[in-house]
Amino acid sequence: MLKVKTPEGYPPEEGRYARGNDYSPVAVCVILDDFDYRIPADLQELVMAGIDSGSALSGMLQTENVGTEKLICNIIANPNIRHIVLCGRESPGHMPGQSLLCLKQNGIDESMNIIGSTGPTPYLSNLPLDVVNRFREQIVTVVDMLCPPGERNTESPGLNSKMVEKAVWSCYQEEPTEFMDYTLYDMGAYPQPPILHRIVSKLEAVHPEAQPGKSAMGMGLKLKKLLPNTNCKECGRRTCLAFAIDLAKGKSNVDECPVLFQDEYVGDRQALKKLLE
């Protein structure tokens, strides 16, 4: 069975992942559905389950654009990786899990838009077409264990570390092995050299075809999660969402919310300021 040595500089992109067995045929992708400064313990456990069971890379994916691009770069730098185990719970704000599945199944259009994705900005603007095509050819299977948004039951396959370990184990087998609705095995490395591609610009700008105001609304929805959500109107806005959108547009300041100065909201106030930097 063909296995290849990873090149110097692998993995080329930094991120929230751990490096495991370079000769493994599988990477584990855990969707991060929260802010990156407060990663839930159940998701951290899934990442560690991926590494402990022998995956090449095991980490978190938060966005449908630059995050996906970084994942692609790290995968194609290691031709031994032929499967991705997708787990965790979907992030309703970005839809990165659904976007990854659509990328594998449908590819991208002439505007580098992931076909079929319902994410707000599923554009792979920082990658050349041949890099994206190589990823789609190299990855044979994306094992979809993704849970719906808000799922907390750790008995669900996509949040169950034992099921993640079993999925990784199945990808290691020399003979075809049934796992859920998939037939998995290690078919050896992709028969082309590694591609060590690094993202230079990492642009997350609004796509030219995106609707005006869509970016501010998306950011506003994120910021709203850190507000008291009392709709007290003391900031001068009718709702906390209106205040959050003004924050995203730079039309207001965190300190305009007097409730955030209460002791119970000190952490959220600091987090808001950090995000807005």
RANORDA-V207792 format. One record per pair of residues at least 24 apart in sequence whose C-alpha atoms are under 10 Angstrom apart, sorted by the first residue. I is the first residue (numbers start at 1). J is the second residue. Records with the same first field share a line. If there is no record, write none. Layout:
I->J + J
This chain:
1->174 + 186 + 187 + 188 + 189
2->79 + 80 + 187 + 188 + 189 + 190 + 191
3->78 + 79 + 80 + 81 + 187 + 188 + 189 + 190 + 191
4->78 + 79 + 80 + 188 + 189 + 190 + 191 + 192 + 193 + 194
5->78 + 79 + 80 + 189 + 193 + 194
6->77 + 78 + 79 + 80 + 193 + 194 + 195 + 196
7->77 + 78 + 193 + 194 + 195 + 196
8->77 + 196
9->77 + 196 + 197 + 198
10->73 + 74 + 75 + 76 + 77 + 78 + 194 + 195 + 196 + 197
11->57 + 70 + 71 + 73 + 74 + 75 + 76 + 77 + 78 + 196 + 197 + 198
12->70 + 71 + 73 + 74 + 75 + 76 + 77 + 195 + 196 + 197 + 198 + 199
13->67 + 69 + 70 + 71 + 72 + 73 + 74 + 77 + 196 + 197 + 198 + 199
14->70 + 71 + 74
15->59 + 60 + 61 + 67 + 70 + 71 + 74
16->47 + 58 + 59 + 60 + 61 + 62
17->47 + 48 + 51 + 57 + 58 + 59 + 60 + 61 + 71
18->47 + 48 + 50 + 51 + 55 + 56 + 57 + 58 + 59 + 60
19->50 + 51 + 54 + 55 + 56 + 57 + 58 + 59
20->50 + 51 + 52 + 53 + 54 + 55 + 56 + 57 + 58
21->51 + 52 + 53 + 54 + 55 + 56 + 57
22->54 + 55 + 56 + 57 + 78 + 79 + 80 + 81
23->54 + 55 + 56 + 78 + 79 + 80 + 81 + 188 + 189
24->54 + 55 + 56 + 57 + 78 + 79 + 80 + 81 + 82 + 83 + 168 + 171 + 172 + 186 + 188 + 189
25->54 + 55 + 56 + 57 + 78 + 79 + 80 + 81 + 82 + 83 + 84 + 139 + 168 + 169 + 171 + 172 + 173 + 185 + 186 + 187 + 188 + 189 + 190
26->50 + 54 + 55 + 56 + 57 + 58 + 75 + 80 + 81 + 82 + 83 + 84 + 85 + 139 + 141 + 142 + 167 + 168 + 169 + 170 + 171 + 172 + 185 + 186
27->51 + 54 + 55 + 56 + 57 + 58 + 59 + 71 + 75 + 80 + 81 + 82 + 83 + 84 + 85 + 86 + 139 + 142 + 168 + 171
28->54 + 55 + 56 + 57 + 58 + 59 + 60 + 83 + 84 + 85 + 86 + 87 + 142 + 143 + 164 + 165 + 167 + 168
29->57 + 58 + 59 + 60 + 61 + 71 + 84 + 85 + 86 + 87 + 88 + 97 + 100 + 142 + 143 + 146
30->58 + 59 + 60 + 61 + 62 + 85 + 86 + 87 + 88 + 89 + 90 + 97 + 145 + 146 + 158 + 159
31->59 + 60 + 61 + 62 + 63 + 86 + 87 + 88 + 89 + 90 + 91 + 95 + 96 + 97 + 146 + 147 + 158
32->59 + 60 + 61 + 62 + 63 + 87 + 88 + 89 + 90 + 91 + 96 + 97
33->60 + 61 + 62 + 63 + 88 + 89 + 90 + 91 + 92 + 93 + 94 + 95 + 96 + 149 + 150
34->62 + 91 + 93 + 222 + 225
35->62 + 222 + 225 + 271 + 275
36->60 + 62
37->271
42->88 + 152 + 153 + 154 + 159 + 160 + 161
43->87 + 88 + 89 + 158 + 159 + 160 + 161
44->88 + 161
45->159 + 160 + 161
46->87 + 88 + 158 + 159 + 160 + 161 + 162 + 163 + 164 + 165
47->87 + 88 + 161 + 164
48->161 + 165
49->160 + 161 + 162 + 163 + 164 + 165 + 166 + 168
50->85 + 161 + 162 + 164 + 165 + 166 + 167 + 168 + 169
51->165 + 168
52->165 + 168
53->161 + 162 + 164 + 165 + 166 + 167 + 168 + 169 + 172
54->165 + 168 + 169 + 172
55->81 + 83 + 84 + 85 + 165 + 168 + 169 + 171 + 172
56->80 + 81 + 168
57->81 + 84
58->84 + 85
60->86 + 87 + 88
61->86 + 88 + 91 + 96 + 97 + 100
62->90 + 91 + 93 + 94 + 95 + 96 + 97
63->91 + 93 + 94 + 95 + 96 + 97 + 99 + 119 + 120 + 121 + 122
64->91 + 93 + 94 + 95 + 96 + 97 + 98 + 99 + 100 + 114 + 117 + 118 + 119 + 120 + 121 + 122 + 123 + 124
65->94 + 96 + 99 + 100 + 113 + 114 + 119 + 120 + 121 + 122 + 123 + 124 + 125 + 126 + 202 + 203 + 204
66->121 + 122 + 123 + 124 + 125 + 126 + 127 + 199 + 202 + 203 + 204
67->96 + 124 + 202
68->96 + 97 + 99 + 100 + 103 + 122 + 123 + 124
69->123 + 124 + 125 + 126 + 127 + 131 + 132 + 198 + 199 + 202
70->126 + 127 + 197 + 198 + 199 + 202
71->100 + 135
72->100 + 127 + 131 + 132 + 134 + 135 + 136 + 139 + 197
73->127 + 131 + 132 + 135 + 195 + 196 + 197 + 198 + 199
74->135 + 194 + 195 + 196 + 197 + 198
75->134 + 135 + 138 + 139 + 194 + 195 + 196
76->131 + 132 + 134 + 135 + 136 + 137 + 138 + 139 + 190 + 192 + 193 + 194 + 195 + 196 + 197
77->135 + 193 + 194 + 195 + 196 + 197 + 198
78->138 + 189 + 190 + 193 + 194 + 195 + 196
79->134 + 135 + 138 + 139 + 188 + 189 + 190 + 191 + 192 + 193 + 194 + 195
80->138 + 139 + 186 + 187 + 188 + 189 + 190 + 191 + 194
81->138 + 139 + 140 + 171 + 186 + 187 + 188 + 189 + 190
82->135 + 136 + 137 + 138 + 139 + 140 + 141 + 142 + 171 + 185 + 186 + 187 + 188 + 189 + 190
83->138 + 139 + 140 + 141 + 142 + 143 + 167 + 168 + 171 + 172 + 184 + 185 + 186
84->139 + 140 + 141 + 142 + 143 + 144 + 167 + 168 + 171
85->141 + 142 + 143 + 144 + 145 + 146 + 158 + 164 + 165 + 167 + 168 + 171
86->142 + 143 + 144 + 145 + 146 + 147 + 158 + 164 + 167
87->143 + 144 + 145 + 146 + 147 + 157 + 158 + 159 + 160 + 161 + 163 + 164
88->145 + 146 + 147 + 148 + 149 + 151 + 152 + 154 + 156 + 157 + 158 + 159 + 160 + 161 + 164
89->145 + 146 + 147 + 148 + 149 + 150 + 151 + 152 + 156 + 158 + 159
90->146 + 147 + 148 + 149 + 150 + 151
91->119 + 147 + 148 + 149 + 150
92->118 + 119 + 120 + 148 + 149 + 150
93->118 + 119 + 120 + 149 + 218 + 219 + 221 + 222
94->118 + 119 + 120 + 121 + 122 + 218
95->119 + 120 + 121 + 122 + 149
96->120 + 121 + 122
97->144 + 145 + 146 + 147
98->144 + 146
99->123
100->142 + 144
101->141 + 142 + 143 + 144
103->132 + 133 + 135 + 136
104->132 + 133 + 135 + 136 + 137 + 139 + 140 + 141 + 142
105->136 + 141 + 142
106->136
107->132 + 133 + 136
108->132 + 133
111->207 + 208 + 209
112->207
113->207
120->206 + 207 + 210 + 214 + 215 + 218
121->204 + 205 + 206 + 207 + 209 + 210 + 214 + 215
122->207
123->204 + 205 + 206 + 207
124->202 + 203 + 204 + 207
125->201 + 202 + 203 + 204 + 205 + 207
126->198 + 199 + 200 + 201 + 202 + 203 + 204
127->197 + 198 + 199 + 200 + 201 + 202
128->197
131->195 + 196 + 197
134->190 + 192 + 194 + 195
135->195
137->190
138->189 + 190 + 191 + 192
139->190
140->184 + 187 + 190
141->171 + 182 + 183 + 184
142->182
143->167 + 168 + 171 + 179 + 180 + 181 + 182 + 183 + 184
144->180 + 181 + 182
145->180
213->245 + 249
215->245 + 248 + 249
216->244 + 245 + 246 + 247 + 248 + 249 + 250
217->241 + 242 + 244 + 245 + 246 + 248 + 249
218->245 + 248
219->244 + 245 + 247 + 248 + 249 + 275 + 276
220->244 + 245 + 246 + 247 + 248 + 249
221->245 + 248
222->248 + 272 + 275
223->247 + 248 + 268 + 271 + 272 + 275 + 276
224->272
225->268 + 272
226->260 + 265 + 267 + 268 + 269 + 270 + 271 + 272
227->254 + 257 + 259 + 260 + 265 + 268 + 269 + 272
228->257 + 259 + 260 + 264 + 265 + 268 + 269
229->259
230->259
232->257 + 258 + 259
233->257
234->258 + 259
235->259
244->272
247->272 + 276
248->275 + 276
250->276
